[in-house]
Amino acid sequence: MIDNNTISILGSGWLGAPLANQLTENGYKVNLSTRTVDKLSTLEQAHITPYLVDIDNIESNIHRFLDAETLIINITCKELSAFERLAKEIETSAVKQVLFISSTSVYPNDAGVCYESDQLEVETNLRKIEKCFTDNPYFQCTVLRLAGLIGRKRHPGRFFASGKSIKDGLGKVNLIHQADCIKLIECILTQQAWGEVFNGCADNHPTKKDYYTEMAVSLGLPKPNYIIAENSASKVISNEKVKRKLGYQFIYPNILDISF
């Protein structure tokens, strides 16, 4: 019998590793996957059970990794077929709930204000990947669509430091801090909010030109160049549902107030 306090996290990168540390501190037993052999001993030292897992080449150890009631999928793989194979493995595992970490890039750039209830007319590859899990009758799934990620080792002032121009200077910024990503995930787990779709994004949406210029100047870097697009992106991600349904209060609601 599995311990319902066990959580498996697929992906030990920028978000997965600190999430695993936080959940371990909160008393969860955490299984964490990596594709790098050298990472295994480091994860063990953090009292996390590591597994070598690559969904492009699923091996027999996958079911030991999936010996948990809850699976959090947080990887950058974009291969639909790999996720379809993973979903099949989950069907015959102990997993009862899946939290799929997705992206607000699933919404079109010209969509205006984007809500979780929006019917997406174009079925992008990412939307098809989401549906591998939301449409599967063998487990419950919640999708958390995160906006652009900022925080530890991701200072927005450096995004255009290489001289690359901002392509759409008047387009709106949709971002979320790492600390809010982790807290939101904890909130979903604590409240057992399954069978849902949630957006994760800070409150305010300055233009890319204004925001990235201010962030670059704050680091003493040159102001980035920008291009004013003919049809500027109108996409603004609504975060009202997580506030209303989960009672969530953002740690960093205003991206202009963040001290990096």
C-alpha positions in Angstrom: 0.0 0.0 0.0 1.4 3.4 -0.9 1.7 6.2 1.6 -0.7 9.0 0.5 1.9 11.5 1.8 4.2 10.5 -1.0 4.5 12.8 -4.0 6.5 12.1 -7.2 7.8 15.1 -9.1 8.8 14.6 -12.7 11.5 17.1 -13.4 14.2 18.5 -11.1 15.1 21.8 -12.8 14.6 25.4 -11.9 11.2 24.8 -10.4 11.1 21.1 -9.6 14.2 21.0 -7.3 13.1 23.9 -4.9 9.5 22.6 -5.0 10.8 19.1 -3.8 12.8 20.8 -1.0 9.8 22.8 0.1 7.5 19.8 0.1 10.1 17.7 2.0 10.2 20.4 4.7 6.4 20.3 4.9 6.6 16.6 5.8 5.9 15.0 2.4 8.0 12.0 1.2 9.2 13.1 -2.3 10.3 11.1 -5.3 12.1 13.3 -7.7 13.2 12.5 -11.3 16.4 13.5 -13.1 17.9 12.6 -16.4 21.4 13.2 -15.1 23.2 10.4 -13.2 25.5 13.0 -11.5 22.4 14.5 -9.7 21.4 11.4 -8.0 23.7 11.6 -5.0 23.0 15.3 -4.5 19.2 14.7 -4.3 19.7 11.8 -1.8 21.7 14.2 0.5 18.6 16.5 0.5 16.5 13.5 1.8 14.7 13.2 -1.5 14.4 9.8 -3.3 15.9 10.3 -6.7 15.0 8.3 -9.9 16.6 8.3 -13.3 13.6 8.9 -15.6 13.5 10.1 -19.2 10.0 10.0 -20.8 11.6 9.9 -24.3 13.0 6.5 -23.3 10.7 5.1 -20.5 12.3 2.1 -18.7 11.0 -0.4 -16.2 11.9 1.7 -13.2 9.1 4.1 -14.0 6.6 2.3 -11.8 8.8 2.6 -8.8 9.0 6.3 -9.4 5.2 6.4 -9.9 4.6 4.6 -6.5 2.8 7.7 -5.1 -0.7 9.0 -4.9 0.1 12.3 -6.5 2.3 13.0 -9.5 3.5 16.5 -10.5 4.6 16.8 -14.1 7.1 19.6 -14.5 9.3 19.1 -17.6 10.1 21.0 -20.8 9.7 18.1 -23.1 7.4 19.0 -26.1 7.0 15.6 -27.7 3.3 14.6 -27.6 4.1 10.9 -28.2 6.3 10.9 -25.1 3.5 12.3 -22.9 1.0 9.8 -24.4 3.4 6.9 -23.4 3.7 8.5 -19.9 -0.1 8.7 -19.5 -0.3 5.0 -20.4 2.2 4.2 -17.7 0.3 6.3 -15.1 -2.9 4.4 -15.9 -1.5 1.2 -14.4 0.4 2.8 -11.6 -0.6 3.9 -8.0 -1.1 7.5 -9.1 -4.5 8.9 -8.4 -4.0 12.6 -9.0 -1.8 14.4 -11.6 -0.8 18.1 -11.4 0.4 19.1 -14.9 2.5 22.2 -14.9 1.7 23.9 -18.2 2.2 27.4 -19.7 0.1 30.4 -20.5 1.6 30.1 -24.0 -1.4 27.9 -24.7 -3.4 31.1 -25.1 -3.1 33.0 -28.4 -1.2 36.3 -28.4 -4.2 38.2 -29.7 -6.7 36.7 -27.1 -7.1 39.8 -24.9 -7.8 38.9 -21.3 -7.3 35.1 -20.9 -9.5 33.0 -18.6 -9.3 29.3 -17.8 -12.8 28.8 -19.2 -11.8 30.1 -22.6 -12.5 27.7 -25.5 -9.2 27.5 -27.4 -10.1 27.4 -31.1 -6.6 26.3 -32.2 -5.5 23.0 -30.6 -1.8 23.6 -30.2 0.7 20.9 -29.3 0.7 22.1 -25.7 -3.1 21.9 -25.5 -2.9 18.3 -26.9 -0.4 17.4 -24.2 -2.6 18.9 -21.5 -5.5 16.7 -22.8 -3.4 13.6 -22.5 -3.9 14.0 -18.8 -7.2 16.0 -18.4 -9.1 13.6 -20.6 -7.8 10.4 -19.0 -10.4 8.5 -17.0 -7.9 6.6 -14.9 -6.8 9.5 -12.7 -7.8 13.1 -11.8 -5.8 15.9 -13.3 -5.4 19.6 -12.6 -3.5 21.9 -15.0 -1.6 24.9 -13.7 -0.7 27.3 -16.5 2.2 29.4 -15.4 3.1 32.7 -17.0 6.7 33.7 -17.7 9.0 32.6 -14.8 11.1 35.0 -12.8 13.0 34.7 -9.5 16.1 32.8 -8.5 18.7 32.9 -11.3 16.1 34.5 -13.6 16.3 38.2 -13.3 14.2 39.8 -16.1 16.8 42.6 -16.4 19.1 40.1 -18.1 16.6 38.7 -20.5 17.8 41.0 -23.3 21.3 41.6 -22.0 22.8 39.9 -25.0 21.7 42.7 -27.3 18.6 40.8 -28.6 15.7 43.2 -29.2 12.3 43.1 -27.6 10.1 42.1 -30.5 6.9 43.6 -29.3 7.6 46.6 -27.2 4.0 47.5 -26.5 2.9 43.9 -25.7 1.9 43.2 -22.2 4.1 41.4 -19.7 2.7 38.2 -18.0 5.1 36.9 -15.3 5.1 35.0 -12.0 7.7 34.7 -9.3 9.2 31.3 -8.4 8.0 31.7 -4.8 4.4 32.1 -6.0 4.7 29.0 -8.3 5.7 26.9 -5.3 3.1 28.3 -3.0 0.3 27.9 -5.6 1.3 24.2 -6.1 1.2 23.7 -2.3 -2.2 25.4 -2.2 -3.6 23.0 -4.9 -2.2 20.0 -3.0 -3.5 21.1 0.4 -7.0 21.9 -0.9 -7.1 18.8 -3.1 -8.2 21.0 -5.9 -8.4 18.3 -8.6 -10.1 18.4 -12.0 -9.4 22.1 -12.5 -7.5 24.4 -14.7 -5.7 27.4 -13.1 -3.7 30.3 -14.4 -0.6 31.4 -12.4 0.3 35.1 -13.1 1.0 38.2 -11.1 -1.5 41.1 -11.0 0.0 43.8 -13.1 0.9 43.8 -16.8 3.2 46.7 -17.8 4.4 46.9 -21.4 7.5 44.9 -22.3 9.3 48.1 -23.2 8.7 49.8 -19.9 9.2 46.7 -17.7 12.4 45.3 -19.3 13.9 48.7 -19.6 13.4 49.4 -15.9 14.7 45.9 -14.9 17.9 46.3 -17.1 18.6 49.8 -15.6 18.2 48.4 -12.1 21.2 46.1 -12.8 23.2 48.9 -14.4 22.8 47.3 -17.8 22.1 49.2 -21.1 18.5 49.7 -22.0 17.3 47.0 -24.4 16.3 47.9 -27.9 12.7 47.3 -28.8 10.5 47.0 -31.9 7.0 48.3 -32.0 4.9 45.6 -33.7 2.2 46.5 -36.1 -0.3 44.4 -34.3 0.8 44.4 -30.7 0.0 41.3 -28.6 -3.1 41.9 -26.4 -2.7 38.8 -24.2 -3.3 39.5 -20.5 -3.5 36.5 -18.2 -6.3 36.6 -15.6 -5.4 35.3 -12.1 -8.9 35.8 -10.6 -9.8 32.1 -10.4 -6.9 31.2 -8.1 -7.9 34.1 -5.8 -11.6 33.2 -5.9 -11.5 29.4 -5.8 -8.3 28.8 -3.7 -8.4 32.0 -1.7 -4.8 32.5 -3.0 -2.9 35.6 -2.0 0.2 36.3 -4.1 3.6 36.8 -2.4 4.6 39.0 -5.3 1.4 40.5 -6.8 3.3 43.5 -8.3 6.2 42.5 -10.5 7.6 46.0 -10.2 8.0 45.6 -6.5 10.2 42.5 -6.5 13.7 42.8 -5.1 15.9 40.2 -6.8 
